[in-house]
Every structure is written in structure tokens, then in C-alpha cells.
Amino acid sequence: MKKDIKEKIKILSHQIDKAMKFESEDEDEEYFANKSSKDCVLNFILEQHENFKKDRVSRIEFTELFDKCILMLINNTGCSEDFEILESILDKLYSEKLIDEETYSEIVNGSNLGRWLD
């Protein structure tokens, strides 16, 4: 994987960590920080998918960064609010045909809250 992509993934991970630790008297502010940090991951995936379609990123690189980003999101899904955000991201990936129903289910079931869904 290219160095700039690895660096961007580290930055995204740091942003999510920071958002997950963010505390405010305003629950909406906390939600916005959480959602916006995870939406940055979604936007990165979509941006890199465009780069893949334009042959700027190889299939192997895209698959690797996609998997790392999904794992980052799964590892930061611990409550119903996080799960709602994850589902909205998966809905977008599904609508963009980056994942199918089976992959969607595998990601959901692999999350920390997946065990409660059966």
C-alpha cells in the first residue's frame, strides 16, 4: 500500500479515537463529532474507489485499504449510536455497489453489537 494511503488511514484512525473520547454537555455535539469522524472514513473509501476506477490505485491496494477502514469502523462500534452510524455508512457502500448483501451482513455480524442481532 502506498505511503500516503497508510498515512491517511492513521490520520482517520486518530480522528475517530479523538471523537470517541470527546465529551460535551451537549449530546448532539458528541454525536456530530462521532459521525463526522466516521463519515471521513466513508469519504476516503469513496475517493479511493474513484482512484481505483481511474487506475490510480490497484485492486490490491483498494481492497487492503477498504478492509482496514471497515475494521476501523467495526472496532469503534460499541453502542447503538455507533451502530446506527455504521449502518448508514454500509447503506452508502451498498448503494454504491461496493458491498453486497452478504458482505453487509458479515460486517454487521462482525461488529461488537452483532451478537445481539440474531
Number of C-alpha atoms within 10 A of each C-alpha: 13 9 8 9 16 13 11 14 18 12 13 20 20 13 18 24 15 14 19 18 11 13 13 10 7 8 10 10 13 17 19 12 20 23 21 16 20 25 19 14 24 22 12 19 20 17 11 20 21 13 14 17 11 10 10 13 18 16 13 11 16 19 15 12 21 20 13 15 20 19 15 18 23 21 12 20 21 12 10 10 13 20 20 13 19 23 15 15 20 23 15 14 17 15 11 12 10 15 16 14 12 9 13 17 14 12 19 20 16 14 21 15 16 16 10 8 7 5
